[in-house]
Amino acid sequence: MEIGTNSVFTGKIFPSRFYDSYFVNEYGKLESLRASRYNTCFSIILISVERAGKGTPHDDDRGEGFLRKLASTVADSVRNCDIVGLADDSQILIILPETDYFGSLTAVRKLTRAVDAIGAGAPLSAIVTQATFPKDGRGFGELVGTASKRVALKRESLWEKLGLKDILFWEIMGRLTATAHSGFNNSCFEAGGDRELTEFFIDQLDELIVKEISRGPQKRGVLYFSSKKISQRLPLVKNLNACGAFSTKVFLVGEPEDNVWEIRTATPLLLDDPRLKETFFTFYLNEGSGYALICKENWGATYSCFHTADPYLVEGLITKFQTEYSLQEQLG
């Protein structure tokens, strides 16, 4: 399929599996009909090419090189059954048959790493988002619309605005707790000691997550909870034990205090790291939302805390944590 003359991709050399927007759109409609008829799922990934500063994405050689490499890298990174092509003049779209929400997040991770590797020194960058049928739309057009909205949301995320993907996990943790944030999605607060909020407020926030898990036990998700000592007596563990069966994967991070292998509701991750003794975190991500709580212990049993409902920041924190501690990369 030929690329349209108005596209920023015009004149570039593309792999044979790279299709124009008409073919991708028609294939997407057929995939929606098939998934609806057989009650299956599929996902799409949208890669939006962005330029820092003024100019169009194809107005110099470095930009053209990035676009050529981007198209080839994307085509080489997906499965043979996936469809890759244009969504519009500056976006690449991938259709992933038989792929659920968490499968698409895994693909987004892989593509983001590949895109970042070729983007060094280029005047362009790319934001990668996804959408899944039927959760994010009943038709192909709705899915593309959802993924497009998520491009704007991800662009405004602290993960992108602060360039957190380029620094280490504990540097991110320090920056988030040391900077004042006040807003709907991101906020800081002080707890413990003589503060207005007691340290038990932190346990109350974790309790709300457990309630969320219990309200939708069939909903897949991942929860990381760190503590100085992992124990069956932790309030989080007691609350999880009262939930019954659930689909969220729960991991307890820290040093063991007792026989943690008897904890049936969570998997212990035994890490001997002094930083885990003074900074605690909770990361929770599911198909509909994300939440993170970071608490740094100060003198006098007080805590400087940051929490967020920004799913892109939460996903980024989980990715960094898993990568830097050589943990299995899983999101649900």
URPEKA-V889805 format. One line per field, one symbol per residue. burial: + if it has 9 or more other C-alpha atoms within 8 Angstrom, else -. Layout:
burial: ???
//
This chain:
burial: --+---++++-------++++-+++--++-++--+-----+++++++++++-----++----++-++++++++++------++++++-+++++++++-++++-+++-+-+++-+++-++--+++++++++++++-+++++-+++-+++-++--++-+++++-++----+--++---+--------+++-++++-+-+++-+-+--++-++--++--+-++++++++++-+++---++++++-+--+++++++++++---+--+--+++-------++++++++++++-++++++++++---++++++++++++++++++++++-------++
//
